[in-house]
Amino acid sequence: MKYRYKRHITNTLLYAIIISAIMAILKEYSHVGMIIFAVVSILALSADRWVENKYLKELEDKDISPKS
């Protein structure tokens, strides 16, 4: 579980760095492009977090009974 949490934080930071770099490039050319990219980026991060939360909830809901 700890590994998955660290991986999720790393992925989120990586997304933020990439998004910041692309937004800086787009800002030089078009404000409309920057706004569209920001909306898409927020949706992508939200979807990533939603999938992660759904997966963790499925793990919690599983009833692991000890083998006898």
PyMOL commands that set and color helices and strands:
alter all, ss='L'
color gray80, all
select helices_A, chain A and resi 2-29+31-61
alter helices_A, ss='H'
color red, helices_A
deselect
rebuild
show_as cartoon
